[in-house]
Amino acid sequence: MSSKVEKTRARLQKRIEEGAYYEAHQQLRVICQRYVKAENYDAAIAILFTGAQALLKAGQFSSGGDLCVLLIDVYHTAGVKPSPASKAKIFTLLSLISPEEQSRKKFIKEAVAWSSKLGDIPSGDPELQHFVGSLYAEEDEATEAEKHLLVGTKSSTDVLTRLLYRWYTTDEPHTAPQYIARAVLPYLLLRNIRDATRSFDMFTKLLTENNPSLAVQEFQSSTSEAKVYPSLPLLNFLGLLLVAIQRGAPDLFRSLKTHYSHHLRDAQGWDEPLEQIGEIYFGIRIQRPTNLLDMMGSMFGGGGGGGGGNNAPPSLPQIHGAPAPPPPQSAELD
């Protein structure tokens, strides 16, 4: 970085330390635009990052958040791709913004859109999604967290499952299947059998460890093992659904839907994802056109926010930017 840029950064940093927040904010915007016009993108990014950091640390969340959004705009203009360095700046700034600051959601939305457009993954950079989802999970913003964690990293699965279990504990005991379905069904729609299975196993382990009176029956065969929860039929359905997918057994899938049809009628938002799962993994054609994103939007709208209890079982979460799954190649665990 040139000495001129360093002097500018130091001067603006001093103005912020002196409490001249508005003046510093406006000067930072003007100087940034000057560097962008000159195509000196590195200088614009450095000035914005330093200035936003200083304002946020001073509690000037509105001004700092504005510069955060402007930083992403410069990323777009400069063609900056998601990298450890470019993402680290976002992570640092997100850690400093107050959850109550309105510009934070815009910053997150713009950052994910940037990583989707200039990165390699249409649903957004997984590390960025994991960071955002974990941030929301720490704040018990469950409906916001799950949308990001579902398309995050391998580590996101544990964060999501623990969040769903905490959310479940605020509700009635019989609603457990509705909460773990918020991970299992979306993961399956994304052809992520590994994390669907891991999330189910982790959730049921937490359930049994924290509810010693819960009746559990174990069954084993030469090829697989399963646990049955007599008081939670829909939990059994989800577990056996995973077994059917791992075996690539369409007859078992049809039998499960028939056997649990009475209970499935009471499962809010499960019909369409199950139809889609039947087509993806078992080649069972859907009788009417289904748009994956529209379907997930309609089935995932509800649920209590902020980890609080709710009177009705929650529906499932919407996944933003999730591509339609490719034609199935295998029903094996990935």
KOLKOLTOR-557994 format. One record per atom (N, C-alpha, C): y, z, x. Coordinates in pm, whole numbers, padded with zeros to 5 digits, always signed. Layout:
% KOLKOLTOR-557994
YZX ...
END
This chain:
% KOLKOLTOR-557994
-00120+00000+00086 +00000+00000+00000 +00125+00000+00089 +00223-00086+00056 +00342-00099+00139 +00426+00029+00134 +00510+00044+00238 +00595+00162+00244 +00696+00164+00129 +00737+00044+00083 +00832+00036-00028 +00770+00093-00156 +00645+00058-00180 +00575+00109-00298 +00558+00260-00287 +00522+00307-00167 +00503+00450-00146 +00634+00527-00169 +00744+00471-00123 +00873+00536-00146 +00908+00542-00294 +00877+00433-00365 +00903+00429-00510 +00819+00535-00582 +00693+00542-00543 +00605+00642-00605 +00657+00783-00579 +00697+00809-00457 +00746+00943-00421 +00874+00976-00496 +00962+00877-00510 +01089+00901-00580 +01065+00933-00727 +00978+00858-00791 +00949+00882-00933 +00872+01012-00953 +00786+01043-00859 +00714+01170-00865 +00813+01287-00861 +00914+01274-00776 +01015+01379-00765 +01094+01392-00895 +01128+01280-00959 +01202+01283-01086 +01120+01356-01193 +00990+01333-01193 +00905+01401-01291 +00899+01550-01262 +00888+01585-01136 +00884+01727-01098 +01015+01797-01135 +01125+01721-01137 +01255+01777-01173 +01275+01784-01324 +01179+01731-01399 +01188+01737-01545 +01257+01619-01608 +01287+01515-01531 +01351+01394-01587 +01243+01301-01640 +01172+01348-01742 +01054+01276-01790 +01089+01141-01852 +01188+01140-01940 +01222+01015-02009 +01269+00910-01909 +01355+00950-01819 +01407+00857-01718 +01293+00802-01632 +01205+00889-01589 +01094+00846-01505 +01002+00751-01579 +00975+00784-01705 +00889+00700-01787 +00946+00559-01798 +01073+00549-01831 +01136+00417-01847 +01140+00342-01715 +01170+00410-01607 +01174+00344-01478 +01036+00293-01437 +00934+00371-01467 +00797+00329-01435 +00760+00200-01509 +00798+00190-01635 +00769+00069-01712 +00843-00052-01652 +00970-00033-01619 +01051-00144-01564 +00995-00190-01430 +00965-00095-01343 +00914-00129-01210 +00777-00196-01221 +00695-00147-01312 +00563-00208-01333 +00577-00355-01374 +00663-00380-01472 +00682-00517-01519 +00736-00607-01407 +00819-00551-01320 +00872-00628-01207 +00759-00669-01112 +00669-00574-01084 +00556-00606-00997 +00462-00706-01063 +00440-00693-01192 +00351-00786-01263 +00409-00928-01260 +00539-00937-01282 +00604-01069-01279 +00590-01133-01140 +00593-01050-01038 +00577-01099-00900 +00430-01115-00862 +00340-01085-00957 +00195-01092-00936 +00148-00996-00826 +00222-00890-00808 +00181-00783-00716 +00109-00677-00800 -00012-00712-00840 -00085-00628-00937 -00129-00495-00876 -00165-00497-00748 -00207-00371-00685 -00095-00267-00690 +00028-00313-00664 +00142-00222-00667 +00167-00171-00809 +00157-00261-00907 +00178-00222-01048 +00076-00118-01090 -00049-00140-01051 -00156-00045-01087 -00134+00089-01019 -00097+00086-00891 -00074+00212-00817 +00041+00292-00878 +00149+00223-00912 +00266+00290-00971 +00230+00350-01107 +00160+00273-01187 +00124+00322-01321 +00029+00441-01313 -00070+00431-01226 -00170+00538-01216 -00105+00668-01169 -00024+00659-01065 +00043+00779-01013 +00139+00837-01116 +00217+00749-01180 +00313+00797-01279 +00248+00859-01401 +00143+00794-01451 +00072+00848-01568 +00011+00983-01536 -00049+00994-01418 -00108+01120-01375 -00003+01232-01372 +00111+01202-01313 +00216+01304-01298 +00270+01347-01435 +00291+01251-01524 +00342+01285-01656 +00240+01366-01737 +00114+01328-01729 +00011+01401-01803 -00004+01544-01749 +00001+01559-01618 -00009+01693-01560 +00111+01779-01599 +00224+01714-01627 +00345+01786-01670 +00345+01812-01820 +00236+01773-01888 +00227+01795-02033 +00298+01691-02116 +00341+01581-02053 +00411+01474-02125 +00307+01370-02171 +00230+01410-02273 +00113+01330-02311 +00150+01197-02376 +00257+01194-02453 +00297+01069-02518 +00340+00966-02414 +00426+01006-02323 +00473+00915-02218 +00358+00877-02125 +00278+00977-02086 +00165+00949-01999 +00063+00858-02065 +00037+00881-02194 -00058+00796-02268 -00009+00653-02278 +00121+00636-02295 +00179+00502-02300 +00152+00427-02170 +00167+00495-02058 +00142+00431-01929 -00007+00403-01908 -00092+00487-01965 -00237+00463-01958 -00272+00330-02027 -00217+00310-02145 -00242+00186-02219 -00186+00067-02142 -00070+00085-02082 -00008-00022-02003 -00094-00055-01881 -00159+00046-01824 -00248+00023-01710 -00361-00073-01749 -00418-00052-01865 -00526-00141-01910 -00473-00282-01932 -00351-00293-01982 -00290-00423-02001 -00276-00496-01866 -00239-00423-01763 -00228-00482-01630 -00367-00520-01578 -00468-00438-01605 -00605-00474-01569 -00641-00611-01626 -00608-00631-01754 -00636-00760-01820 -00561-00872-01749 -00432-00854-01730 -00348-00958-01671 -00395-00994-01530 -00433-00893-01454 -00475-00914-01315 -00620-00959-01303 -00694-00956-01413 -00836-00992-01408 -00920-00891-01334 -00877-00764-01338 -00953-00657-01272 -01083-00633-01346 -01193-00636-01276 -01323-00613-01337 -01362-00464-01328 -01450-00420-01417 -01498-00281-01405 -01567-00259-01271 -01521-00160-01199 -01578-00125-01068 -01564+00026-01054 -01631+00085-00958 -01613+00230-00939 -01467+00270-00926 -01387+00189-00855 -01246+00224-00834 -01164+00209-00962 -01181+00098-01033 -01100+00076-01154 -01138+00174-01264 -01268+00207-01273 -01312+00303-01375 -01271+00445-01339 -01268+00477-01210 -01232+00612-01168 -01091+00646-01214 -01001+00550-01211 -00865+00575-01258 -00866+00609-01407 -00946+00537-01484 -00955+00564-01627 -01014+00703-01652 -01120+00736-01579 -01182+00867-01597 -01084+00980-01566 -01010+00963-01457 -00912+01066-01419 -00807+01086-01528 -00754+00977-01578 -00648+00986-01679 -00701+01041-01811 -00821+00998-01849 -00879+01050-01974 -00901+01200-01967 -00933+01248-01849 -00957+01392-01833 -00829+01473-01849 -00713+01407-01835 -00586+01478-01839 -00517+01472-01975 -00555+01376-02059 -00486+01358-02187 -00535+01462-02288 -00443+01522-02360 -00480+01617-02465 -00557+01546-02576 -00662+01609-02629 -00737+01550-02741 -00649+01522-02862 -00541+01596-02877 -00453+01579-02993 -00355+01462-02975 -00346+01408-02856 -00251+01299-02830 -00300+01169-02895 -00217+01111-02982 -00258+00994-03058 -00289+00874-02970 -00219+00861-02857 -00241+00744-02772 -00376+00747-02701 -00444+00862-02701 -00572+00869-02631 -00674+00775-02693 -00680+00772-02827 -00777+00683-02892 -00746+00537-02861 -00618+00503-02857 -00581+00366-02824 -00620+00334-02680 -00599+00429-02591 -00636+00410-02451 -00787+00386-02439 -00865+00467-02510 -01010+00452-02508 -01051+00316-02564 -00994+00280-02678 -01027+00152-02740 -00995+00036-02649 -00876+00039-02586 -00836-00070-02498 -00922-00073-02372 -00957+00044-02320 -01039+00049-02199 -01178-00008-02225 -01239+00028-02337 -01371-00025-02371 -01364-00176-02393 -01260-00222-02462 -01244-00366-02486 -01227-00441-02354 -01150-00382-02261 -01134-00443-02127 -01268-00453-02056 -01347-00346-02058 -01475-00347-01988 -01573-00444-02053 -01558-00465-02183 -01643-00561-02254 -01606-00704-02217 -01474-00731-02210 -01427-00866-02184 -01446-00907-02038 -01414-00817-01945 -01419-00852-01804 -01543-00801-01732 -01625-00725-01803 -01750-00677-01745 -01866-00765-01784 -01986-00719-01754 -02106-00799-01777 -02179-00765-01906 -02135-00659-01975 -02209-00611-02093 -02119-00616-02216 -02158-00693-02317 -02072-00712-02435 -02034-00582-02506 -02120-00482-02502 -02091-00357-02572 -02002-00264-02490 -01961-00309-02370 -01875-00227-02286 -01952-00165-02170 -01879-00129-02067 -01942-00071-01948 -02015+00058-01983 -02144+00069-01951 -02221+00189-01988 -02166+00319-01931 -02118+00317-01807 -02064+00440-01748 -01936+00483-01819 -01854+00386-01858 -01734+00418-01934 -01771+00473-02071 -01868+00410-02136 -01913+00458-02267 -01969+00599-02256 -02044+00624-02150 -02102+00758-02131 -01993+00862-02110 -01894+00829-02029 -01786+00924-02002 -01711+00956-02131 -01675+00853-02207 -01601+00874-02332 -01686+00953-02431 -01812+00913-02445 -01900+00983-02539 -01920+01128-02502 -01934+01156-02373 -01951+01295-02326 -01825+01376-02351 -01710+01312-02335 -01582+01379-02360 -01574+01421-02507 -01607+01328-02595 -01606+01360-02739 -01712+01466-02773 -01827+01459-02707 -01934+01555-02734 -01890+01697-02696 -01819+01710-02584 -01770+01841-02543 -01672+01898-02644 -01604+01809-02716 -01507+01851-02817 -01571+01862-02955 -01704+01843-02963 -01779+01844-03089 -01726+01740-03189 -01679+01628-03137 -01641+01515-03222 -01762+01423-03231 -01856+01464-03317 -01987+01400-03317 -01984+01253-03354 -01913+01219-03461 -01915+01080-03507 -01849+00986-03407 -01751+01035-03331 -01690+00954-03227 -01783+00945-03106 -01843+01056-03070 -01927+01061-02950 -02047+00969-02960 -02115+00970-03074 -02241+00896-03083 -02221+00746-03069 -02108+00693-03116 -02083+00550-03106 -02081+00504-02961 -02033+00590-02874 -02025+00556-02732 -02154+00590-02658 -02214+00702-02690 -02334+00745-02620 -02452+00651-02646 -02459+00593-02764 -02569+00503-02797 -02573+00381-02706 -02459+00342-02654 -02454+00225-02565 -02411+00266-02424 -02443+00390-02388 -02407+00443-02258 -02517+00424-02155 -02537+00524-02072 -02636+00520-01964 -02763+00596-02005 -02859+00603-01912 -02979+00682-01939 -02943+00829-01966 -02841+00877-01896 -02800+01017-01913 -02741+01043-02050 -02694+00938-02116 -02630+00955-02247 -02728+01006-02353 -02855+00971-02336 -02955+01009-02436 -02963+01160-02453 -02964+01232-02343 -02973+01379-02351 -02847+01438-02413 -02732+01385-02373 -02606+01434-02430 -02604+01411-02580 -02643+01292-02623 -02644+01258-02765 -02741+01347-02842 -02860+01366-02787 -02961+01444-02859 -02919+01590-02875 -02865+01648-02769 -02817+01786-02780 -02703+01797-02881 -02617+01698-02882 -02507+01696-02978 -02560+01690-03121 -02656+01601-03146 -02713+01588-03280 -02784+01717-03322 -02849+01781-03224 -02916+01907-03260 -02815+02015-03294 -02705+02025-03216 -02601+02123-03250 -02543+02093-03388 -02522+01969-03416 -02468+01928-03546 -02565+01967-03658 -02694+01942-03632 -02796+01976-03732 -02797+02125-03763 -02777+02210-03663 -02785+02355-03685 -02675+02406-03778 -02575+02325-03806 -02471+02366-03902 -02509+02329-04044 -02623+02261-04060 -02665+02210-04191 -02793+02281-04235 -02849+02234-04345 -02972+02292-04401 -03093+02254-04316 -03194+02342-04305 -03310+02314-04219 -03382+02183-04251 -03389+02146-04380 -03465+02027-04417 -03396+01896-04378 -03271+01903-04328 -03198+01780-04295 -03223+01733-04152 -03310+01799-04078 -03334+01761-03938 -03363+01611-03920 -03448+01550-04002 -03476+01407-03982 -03351+01320-03993 -03258+01357-04080 -03137+01276-04097 -03054+01274-03969 -03058+01382-03894 -02978+01388-03772 -03042+01313-03657 -03171+01331-03634 -03235+01259-03525 -03244+01110-03556 -03244+01074-03682 -03243+00931-03718 -03117+00862-03668 -03010+00939-03652 -02885+00882-03603 -02898+00833-03459 -03001+00877-03389 -03030+00824-03255 -03146+00725-03259 -03254+00762-03326 -03377+00682-03321 -03355+00542-03379 -03299+00532-03499 -03285+00401-03563 -03187+00310-03489 -03068+00358-03451 -02979+00271-03373 -03040+00226-03239 -03106+00318-03169 -03169+00278-03044 -03272+00167-03067 -03349+00180-03173 -03450+00077-03202 -03383-00055-03238 -03274-00050-03311 -03202-00173-03344 -03147-00241-03218 -03119-00162-03117 -03071-00215-02989 -03185-00248-02894 -03308-00243-02947 -03430-00272-02868 -03447-00175-02751 -03402-00054-02769 -03411+00048-02665 -03517+00150-02706 -03641+00111-02691 -03753+00196-02732 -03761+00322-02645 -03731+00304-02517 -03739+00418-02424 -03652+00533-02470 -03524+00506-02500 -03434+00615-02535 -03455+00664-02677 -03504+00576-02765 -03540+00622-02900 -03650+00727-02892 -03749+00699-02808 -03863+00791-02792 -03819+00920-02723 -03739+00905-02617 -03693+01025-02544 -03609+01115-02635 -03521+01054-02713 -03436+01133-02801 -03520+01206-02907 -03616+01136-02964 -03703+01199-03065 -03780+01316-03004 -03839+01294-02888 -03918+01399-02823 -03832+01520-02789 -03712+01495-02740 -03623+01605-02701 -03577+01683-02823 -03543+01612-02930 -03496+01677-03052 -03607+01764-03112 -03728+01710-03121 -03837+01788-03180 -03875+01906-03092 -03859+01892-02960 -03884+02006-02871 -03784+02117-02898 -03656+02081-02909 -03554+02180-02942 -03581+02244-03077 -03625+02163-03171 -03653+02212-03306 -03764+02317-03306 -03872+02288-03235 -03985+02381-03234 -03955+02505-03151 -03883+02488-03040 -03851+02603-02955 -03758+02701-03026 -03668+02649-03106 -03571+02736-03172 -03611+02778-03313 -03725+02730-03358 -03776+02766-03491 -03925+02798-03480 -03960+02914-03424 -04102+02946-03401 -04185+02952-03528 -04122+02969-03643 -04197+02974-03768 -04225+02836-03826 -04171+02731-03766 -04192+02595-03815 -04337+02553-03792 -04404+02514-03898 -04545+02474-03887 -04555+02337-03818 -04644+02330-03718 -04665+02205-03644 -04814+02185-03625 -04862+02064-03655 -05002+02029-03634 -05009+01919-03529 -05098+01933-03432 -05110+01835-03325 -05238+01755-03341 -05225+01622-03318 -05339+01531-03327 -05344+01449-03199 -05465+01430-03148 -05483+01353-03026 -05594+01252-03044 -05577+01136-02978 -05683+01036-02971 -05692+00988-02827 -05780+00894-02802 -05795+00845-02665 -05673+00767-02618 -05590+00718-02713 -05475+00635-02676 -05340+00700-02700 -05334+00802-02782 -05204+00861-02812 -05220+01001-02868 -05105+01068-02881 -05104+01199-02944 -04981+01208-03033 -04988+01292-03134 -04876+01303-03228 -04871+01444-03283 -04750+01483-03322 -04730+01611-03388 -04683+01585-03531 -04734+01665-03621 -04699+01650-03763 -04631+01778-03809 -04522+01761-03883 -04445+01873-03935 -04457+01869-04088 -04548+01949-04144 -04575+01941-04287 -04452+01957-04376 -04354+02035-04332 -04236+02059-04415 -04127+01954-04396 -04147+01859-04302 -04044+01759-04272 -04106+01618-04270 -04139+01565-04386 -04209+01435-04390 -04133+01321-04324 -04002+01317-04336 -03928+01207-04275 -03928+01216-04123 -03941+01338-04069 -03955+01353-03925 -04089+01294-03880 -04193+01315-03960 -04323+01255-03933 -04313+01103-03937 -04239+01051-04034 -04224+00907-04046 -04162+00849-03919 -04056+00912-03869 -03990+00860-03749 -04083+00864-03628 -04159+00972-03613 -04252+00982-03502 -04360+00875-03509 -04415+00853-03628 -04520+00753-03645 -04464+00611-03636 -04337+00595-03673 -04272+00465-03656 -04269+00427-03508 -04236+00523-03423 -04236+00498-03280 -04375+00462-03229 -04477+00530-03281 -04615+00498-03243 -04650+00355-03284 -04612+00317-03407 -04641+00182-03456 -04574+00076-03368 -04451+00103-03325 -04379+00007-03241 -04444-00003-03103 -04483+00111-03048 -04547+00110-02916 -04681+00037-02920 -04749+00045-03032 -04878-00024-03046 -04861-00169-03091 -04743-00205-03141 -04723-00339-03197 -04811-00360-03319 -04812-00259-03409 -04904-00258-03523 -04830-00278-03655 -04815-00402-03703 -04743-00424-03829 -04811-00361-03950 -04945-00354-03948 -05015-00293-04061 -04983-00145-04072 -04974-00078-03957 -04938+00064-03958 -04795+00081-04009 -04706-00009-03969 -04567-00003-04016 -04561-00016-04168 -04634-00113-04223 -04634-00130-04369 -04694-00008-04438 -04800+00046-04380 -04864+00164-04440 -04769+00284-04440 -04695+00300-04333 -04600+00410-04324 -04493+00398-04433 -04439+00278-04451 -04336+00260-04552 -04390+00287-04691 -04514+00250-04714 -04575+00276-04845 -04601+00425-04864 -04660+00487-04761 -04698+00628-04773 -04576+00719-04790 -04467+00685-04723 -04347+00768-04728 -04240+00712-04821 -04277+00620-04907 -04178+00552-04992 -04097+00650-05077 -04161+00753-05129 -04090+00850-05212 -03982+00921-05132 -04015+00960-05009 -03918+01031-04924 -03810+00935-04873 -03849+00812-04844 -03752+00715-04793 -03645+00681-04895 -03677+00693-05021 -03577+00667-05125 -03460+00765-05116 -03487+00883-05063 -03383+00985-05051 -03312+00981-04915 -03353+00890-04825 -03295+00882-04691 -03178+00786-04694 -03060+00841-04687 -02938+00761-04699 -02922+00663-04583 -02912+00534-04617 -02882+00432-04517 -02999+00386-04431 -03123+00419-04466 -03236+00381-04384 -03295+00245-04420 -03276+00198-04542 -03347+00078-04590 -03321-00044-04501 -03194-00076-04481 -03163-00197-04406 -03203-00190-04259 -03179-00079-04190 -03227-00074-04051 -03378-00086-04041 -03450-00030-04136 -03596-00042-04132 -03639-00186-04155 -03568-00259-04242 -03599-00401-04259 -03577-00477-04129 -03467-00445-04063 -03436-00513-03937 -03538-00477-03830 -03579-00350-03825 -03681-00306-03728 -03812-00377-03755 -03846-00395-03883 -03968-00467-03918 -03966-00610-03867 -03850-00673-03871 -03840-00810-03822 -03841-00816-03669 -03768-00723-03605 -03759-00726-03459 -03894-00701-03393 -03966-00600-03440 -04087-00557-03369 -04217-00608-03428 -04215-00645-03556 -04341-00683-03621 -04337-00822-03683 -04225-00893-03670 -04216-01028-03723 -04217-01036-03874 -04181-00926-03941 -04177-00924-04087 -04040-00974-04131 -04035-01094-04186 -03908-01158-04218 -03833-01082-04327 -03702-01069-04306 -03617-01008-04408 -03593-01111-04518 -03601-01068-04642 -03593-01160-04754 -03452-01206-04785 -03352-01135-04734 -03214-01175-04759 -03137-01168-04629 -03031-01248-04614 -02955-01249-04489 -02897-01112-04458 -02905-01073-04330 -02849-00945-04287 -02770-00965-04159 -02645-00924-04159 -02564-00924-04039 -02576-00786-03975 -02620-00783-03850 -02649-00654-03786 -02529-00561-03783 -02413-00613-03744 -02296-00526-03733 -02249-00478-03869 -02253-00568-03971 -02215-00525-04105 -02310-00419-04158 -02439-00441-04130 -02540-00345-04175 -02517-00208-04112 -02492-00206-03979 -02475-00078-03912 -02345-00012-03955 -02245-00094-03986 -02120-00037-04035 -02137+00032-04168 -02219-00029-04257 -02237+00030-04390 -02325+00153-04388 -02419+00157-04293 -02513+00269-04297 -02466+00387-04214 -02366+00368-04128 -02325+00473-04037 -02192+00537-04068 -02141+00520-04184 -02005+00565-04209 -01986+00713-04223 -02085+00787-04265 -02062+00926-04305 -02095+01028-04200 -02123+01148-04247 -02153+01257-04156 -02033+01344-04135 -02057+01469-04105 -01948+01562-04083 -01884+01541-03948 -01755+01553-03941 -01684+01540-03813 -01667+01675-03748 -01647+01669-03620 -01616+01791-03545 -01727+01894-03544 -01851+01848-03573 -01963+01939-03564 -01978+02029-03685 -01895+02013-03788 -01904+02102-03902 -02014+02062-03996 -02056+02153-04082 -02159+02124-04180 -02105+02037-04291 -02193+01973-04364 -02154+01888-04475 -02252+01906-04589 -02210+01876-04710 -02292+01903-04828 -02405+01804-04845 -02385+01679-04803 -02489+01578-04815 -02537+01538-04677 -02665+01495-04666 -02713+01450-04536 -02627+01335-04484 -02600+01331-04355 -02511+01229-04300 -02576+01093-04298 -02494+00988-04310 -02543+00853-04286 -02531+00824-04138 -02567+00703-04097 -02581+00673-03956 -02453+00619-03893 -02441+00620-03756 -02315+00582-03691 -02301+00432-03669 -02179+00383-03667 -02154+00243-03638 -02150+00222-03488 -02209+00110-03444 -02207+00077-03302 -02110-00037-03284 -02000-00013-03213 -01898-00116-03193 -01938-00207-03079 -01933-00336-03104 -01958-00432-02998 -02103-00452-02962 -02195-00400-03043 -02336-00416-03012 -02381-00557-03049 -02442-00631-02956 -02485-00766-02988 -02610-00765-03073 -02633-00874-03147 -02757-00887-03223 -02873-00890-03125 -02986-00824-03157 -03096-00819-03062 -03156-00957-03041 -03205-00987-02919 -03270-01115-02893 -03407-01117-02960 -03470-01236-02968 -03605-01242-03026 -03698-01150-02950 -03786-01077-03020 -03874-00982-02952 -03971-01051-02859 -03988-00992-02741 -04085-01043-02646 -04205-00951-02632 -04183-00824-02659 -04291-00727-02646 -04258-00603-02724 -04359-00537-02775 -04336-00410-02844 -04368-00294-02755 -04383-00319-02625 -04414-00210-02534 -04290-00127-02506 -04313-00007-02459 -04202+00077-02414 -04131+00008-02298 -03995+00003-02305 -03923-00057-02192 -03893+00047-02086 
END
